[in-house]
Amino acid sequence: MKTYQSGFLAPYAVNVFKNKLTCVTLLFFAALFSSVPKLEAQYSFTDLGLLPGPPSFGTFGSGINNSGQVAGYSFTLGGTYAMIDSAGVMSSIGGLGGSYRYGRGINDAGQVTGDSTTPQGDEYAHAFIYSGGVMHDLGTLAGATASFGAAINSAGQVAGYSDPPGGGWHAFLYSSGVMTDLGSFGGPNTYGRGINDAGQVTGNSDTLVGSTHAFINSGGVMSDLGTLGGKSSTGYGINDSGQVTGQSNTPGGDAHAFVYSSGVMSDLGTLGGVSSIGYGINDFGQVVGSSDIFGGGAHAFIYTAGVMNDLNSLVFSPGWILQQATGINDSGQIVGTARDANSQAHAFLLTPTYPTHVPDSSNSVLLLGCGLVSLALLRRFLVAA
C-alpha cells in the first residue's frame, strides 16, 4: 500500500504541489515588480492660449498653486499684462499704472505676486500682491526706487528684491505690511526668488570674493548652500521641507540643476546637453525645469525618483515643444511655456493621467524574500521528482 501510494498518489500530489507553488511564485514576483516605482508619469496637455484683448505675441506661465490656478504674463501690443488662469479661463489682473506687469507666483488662496511699472516710469517698478480683485503696491525697501516680487506663500508673505540706496539689489521678505532686508554674504547683490510656508526664503547672494551662492534665509539667518564644485549657484524654488532646487556651476564650468536637501547639494544632470536649471519643487521632492538636449535646444523636464525625464516624451502635444517648466504642485500638475512651429510662446498646464506610485520599500523586501523562498522550495521539489 505504501509502495502504491509512492508510485501513483505521491507523484500526483507532488505535481499538484509544484503547480500551486509555481503559481504562488509567479504571484509573488508579479506583486514585487508591480511595486517598483514608475519613473515616468503620463500627462494631459492643456494649451492655456493667449490673453483676450489686445493682440498678443505670447503667454508665459510662471507659477501654479495646489488648485491648478496659474500665474504668468502676456506680451501684447499694449504692453505686458500680468495674468491668472483659473479652470481654463485666462484674465488680466491689472497693474500699478504702468505698461509692464508680470505675474510671478501664486498661493493656494489665489493671491498673485509679481511686479508692475508705475506712472513714474519704467525704472520705478514695484512688487505687488493681487488679492480678491485688488492690486496692492508693496512699496520698496527704505530709500529704494524699485522692487520685484518673485514668490508668495500661503500666509501671503512675499520674497523678492529691491534696490536700496548705494547701489545693488537686496533680497526682501514682505510680511504683515513690512518689507525686511534679508542681508547678504558681503557682496553688492542678493535676490530672493522662492519662499515656503514656513517663511524660509531661497535665492542667491554675491560673496566677498566675487562669486554668487544660493542661500536659505530662515528666521533672519542666511545659510550658504555652496555649489556643485564650481564658482556660483542660485536657488529658485523651495518646498515646505526646506529642499531647494536651482542651478549651480560644476567643476568643469557647466551649469546644472540641483536639489539641496539635508545639507547636501546633488547634481541632477541634463537631458544630454551641457546645462540645466531647476525652477520648481513640490512637497514630494519632484523638480521641474529646463535642460539643453543633445544637438541643441531646450526642453522642459521633470526629475522624480532619481531620474530626469524630458516632458516632451511624456505627453501628446503635436505641434508644440515644451521648453521650460517653471512650477509643480503637490498633485503633480506642471506649468510652463511651450513654443509652436512659428516660435510663438504659450503657457501650458500638464495634468498627470495617473498618480505617481511610490511603494513602501519594506513591502518590496518582504515580497522579494517570499519569492526567493518559494523558488528554493520549487527547486527542491523539482530535484526530488
Secondary structure as GFF3:
##gff-version 3
##sequence-region A 1 385
A	DSSP	alpha_helix	2	4	.	.	.	ID=ss1
A	DSSP	pi_helix	5	9	.	.	.	ID=ss2
A	DSSP	alpha_helix	10	34	.	.	.	ID=ss3
A	DSSP	beta_strand	43	47	.	.	.	ID=ss4
A	DSSP	beta_strand	56	64	.	.	.	ID=ss5
A	DSSP	beta_strand	70	76	.	.	.	ID=ss6
A	DSSP	beta_strand	79	86	.	.	.	ID=ss7
A	DSSP	beta_strand	89	92	.	.	.	ID=ss8
A	DSSP	beta_strand	101	106	.	.	.	ID=ss9
A	DSSP	beta_strand	112	118	.	.	.	ID=ss10
A	DSSP	beta_strand	121	131	.	.	.	ID=ss11
A	DSSP	beta_strand	134	137	.	.	.	ID=ss12
A	DSSP	beta_strand	147	152	.	.	.	ID=ss13
A	DSSP	beta_strand	158	162	.	.	.	ID=ss14
A	DSSP	beta_strand	170	175	.	.	.	ID=ss15
A	DSSP	beta_strand	178	181	.	.	.	ID=ss16
A	DSSP	beta_strand	186	195	.	.	.	ID=ss17
A	DSSP	beta_strand	201	207	.	.	.	ID=ss18
A	DSSP	beta_strand	212	218	.	.	.	ID=ss19
A	DSSP	beta_strand	221	224	.	.	.	ID=ss20
A	DSSP	beta_strand	233	238	.	.	.	ID=ss21
A	DSSP	beta_strand	244	249	.	.	.	ID=ss22
A	DSSP	beta_strand	255	261	.	.	.	ID=ss23
A	DSSP	beta_strand	264	267	.	.	.	ID=ss24
A	DSSP	beta_strand	272	281	.	.	.	ID=ss25
A	DSSP	beta_strand	287	293	.	.	.	ID=ss26
A	DSSP	beta_strand	298	304	.	.	.	ID=ss27
A	DSSP	beta_strand	307	310	.	.	.	ID=ss28
A	DSSP	three_ten_helix	311	313	.	.	.	ID=ss29
A	DSSP	beta_strand	321	328	.	.	.	ID=ss30
A	DSSP	beta_strand	334	339	.	.	.	ID=ss31
A	DSSP	beta_strand	345	352	.	.	.	ID=ss32
A	DSSP	alpha_helix	361	384	.	.	.	ID=ss33
###
